[in-house]
């Protein structure tokens, strides 16, 4: 498993106000960026 955005996970861990949905969107966005870079 590639750790795409460790800072995002750290932010989520230290900020309980962040909802699961927001975290999910961040992960999806990171995955999209990663897929773009892989397809080049």
C-alpha positions in Angstrom: 0.0 0.0 0.0 1.4 3.3 -1.0 1.1 6.0 1.6 -0.2 8.8 -0.6 -0.7 11.7 1.9 0.6 11.0 5.4 0.0 14.7 6.3 -3.7 14.3 5.5 -4.0 11.4 7.9 -2.1 13.2 10.6 -4.4 16.2 10.2 -7.4 13.9 10.5 -6.0 12.2 13.6 -5.3 15.5 15.4 -8.6 17.1 14.3 -11.6 15.0 15.5 -13.9 17.7 14.0 -13.0 16.4 10.6 -15.8 14.1 9.5 -15.3 10.7 7.9 -16.8 12.1 4.7 -14.2 14.9 4.5 -11.4 12.4 5.1 -12.9 10.1 2.4 -12.9 13.0 -0.1 -9.3 13.8 0.7 -8.3 10.2 0.1 -10.3 10.1 -3.1 -8.6 13.3 -4.3 -5.2 11.9 -3.5 -6.0 8.7 -5.3 -7.1 10.7 -8.4 -3.8 12.7 -8.3 -1.8 9.5 -7.9 -3.6 7.9 -10.9 -2.9 10.9 -13.1 0.8 10.6 -12.2 0.9 6.9 -12.9 -0.8 7.2 -16.3 1.9 9.6 -17.6 
